[in-house]
Amino acid sequence: MPRVGIPRAMAYYYLYPFMHAFLTALGAEVVLSPPTTKGTLQKMDFCPTDEPCVAVKLLFAHVRELLDARVPYVFVPSLVSLERGNFCCPKFIGAPYMIRNALANGTTCLAPVIDLYHGRHDWQESFVEVAYRLGVTSRARVLQALKRAWAAQEAYVDLATAHRLTAPEAFACLTTGRPPARRGPTEGPAIGVIGHPYVLYDAVSLDLIRILKGYGPVITAEMIPPEAARAELQGILESERLWNFEAQILGAALYVLRRGLVERLVLVGSFECGPESVIESYVEQEAARLGVPFLLLTVDEHTAEAGLVTRVEAFMDVAPAERPAPQAAYPVPGPRRAFTRVGTPSMGYLEVALRAALADCGVESVKTPPAGQEIIRLGKEVSPEFICLPFIVTLGQMRWLLEHGVDCLLMVGGKGRCRLGWYAQMQEAILRRLGYDFQMVIIDSPLPLKQKWGAFRDALKFVTRDKSLYRIVRAIYFGYHKMSAIDEAERLCHWLRAFERERGTADRLFRRFLARVDRASEVETVRRLRDDFRRAVLAVEREDTDPVRVRIAGEIWVVLESSINFELERMLGRHPDPRVWVDREICATRWFDQHILHLKSAMERKREIVRAAAPYLGTEVGGHGLTTVGLAACAPREGIDGLIHLMPFTCMPEIVAQNILVRVSRDLDLPVLTLILTDQTGEAGLETRVEAFLDLLKERRRERGRPDPRRVRLTI
């Protein structure tokens, strides 16, 4: 009988009945790692990086516990989607890949995939493969085991909701077969305690549930029927596409608040929890609307019991306010009305293309300011805790635009694995609470056409003042050419900076080119300017500098926003020794070519990157996480000497990628420098780290000799 370990972390607290039933139905002996102790916390260094939230670090620690017990298999499923049309958090998706890349002692990580996003059942084949590894070759037996597993999971949900049990209490009843204990009469106010069970019931919460039960009965998210919790989300745009576990947490919070089941509410999150930063604003808003005292508690492995108890005591001393008069839970803006000027947040030079497309439709727009300290302040003072830097900056830019004549904001949408799809509606709610009066236009993907074309068409028609589709397509075509020309010019600058005899020539040429492209009013003019710039670059006097090649990858916004990354590309390009040839293929044009135009060359490059990433990361985790890993894996054979990984603080997909890059770097002998950008990042500190990284590359180049000349050719 094979022994299979289940780490007591993350997915365990949601799907233990499912996992236990599946494995036992296959005849495996399930070994559960022991509860977290101080010794377990000391094993969190098994996690290769510091950035993951405490839940991920605890997963690594519990896997280490199983390794120390010489368990030959650990079972860590990749939870892509547990329901149609909805994803799980990127860390749940990437968890088994992070674990696999950390294992080095022969233990096997069994990582089946659950992916119900499209309503298909082909994901079941990954469970068939797991069963085969355990010696079960009958596919029918595996499918029967899956059926039993789902039945066990449903029994757990029914038990927890029928008897108001916490997850550990319900697990204990199912494991022992004993009925739940009869609850005696309780006194005092009911307290809602909302949060992920892998935080609430682990040692890092310092027995918070027990502490709060000292003040009265406690209601948690798993005690609320899922269908009832989901019903409460109906007033939130596209709420059916909120991450699966967070949807239950948020819906349960709204349920107990609106029905007066609690007199106060505590939201417990872990430091850096990405999805929690989204649901936080909705919970806090609803608690304030209903006059219910609200406490946000953030814990990690460093949280001290004395401080936590003091905060709870102070919170419990707060008297509930009188319940205010009923009002709409989420005020819905009235019908769209005429506007005068449009504004949109920036991402690199993409704003130049957007303003050009709007102008071609006769729509006036206001130029977006760069992400300076004032913009960051405007966004940070009203943003949720632990939200990522792109949200903060784009919100700050929105406030600035609204205060400088804009009355219509244009923002991208589209719910996926990362938080980007929630930016626009969260930002709209925040701005309306601040008293701004404006129109928010959210541009989402038109695919699939049957479901989404109508909303996409209507948004474009509104922001262009009902221009014809021909006029809109022509405007987008014009904007695309500006975007493409600028991206190509930047690529040429990356090359020229490495070889120019007179330093700064590339930058002077690019500044003039950018100003002329910005003023251009015809596609042919843009094409001529692009060709002229190319000729000018090739005419610059150059020298043989033997540059090192540095690839820049990471989250697209911080990669493209030079005001946030301290003009990293220019910093590298002006470095005297070694000279640096920057390689950065992440750009707006590449994204457009792959996701909208599906150009053959762009799609082939995408497939190449995915293939390169596959040994380390086998699925999309949102944003550019998979691309980051793939570009790193491609780097050595493409003549890249080192990789700089850029990510905003708390970025979920890039946290997964950063963790995996440790293994990629070791396997491929590729130096990797990860730069985590926040509003507190200083230019001097960042430049010092870059200098040290370049010194490393220089030394490696000296030891290995000159590179193959074919590695430093320019293809135009």
RAMO-V334797 format. One line per field, one symbol per residue. phi: phi as a letter, one per 20 degrees, with the letter a starting at -180 (. if undefined). A space follows every 10 residues. Layout:
phi=???
This chain:
phi=.fecedffal fgfdcggfff fffffeneee deffgfcfff gfefffffce ffffffffgf ffffgfffel ffcddcfeef bdbfmbdegg fffegffffg fefbdnfdee cfddcdgeme cfffffffff fffenddeff ffffffffff ffffffffff ffdldfgfff gffffeneff ffeefccnff decdrfffdg deffellggf ffffdqfddd ffeeggffff ffeffdglff dfggffffff ffffffffem fcdbcdddce gmfffffefg fffffffffe megccdddcb fdfeffffff ffffffeffg fffffgbffc gegfffcfcd cdcbfdbmef fgffffffff emdecdfeff eeffffffef fceffmffgg ffffffffff ffecnecbdd bfcofbeeeg feggffffff fffenfdadd ddedfedfgf ecfgffffff fffelmffff ffffffgfff ffffffffff fffgffgfcg fefnfgffff ffffffffef dcffffffff ffffffffef fccedlfedd edcpfffffe effeellgff gffeffbefc dedbefbfff fffeedelfg ffffffffff fffgfdbebf doldgffgff ffffggfdme eacdddbfgm fffffffgff fgfgfffdld fcdededcfe fdffffffff gfffffffff fffenffggf fdeddd
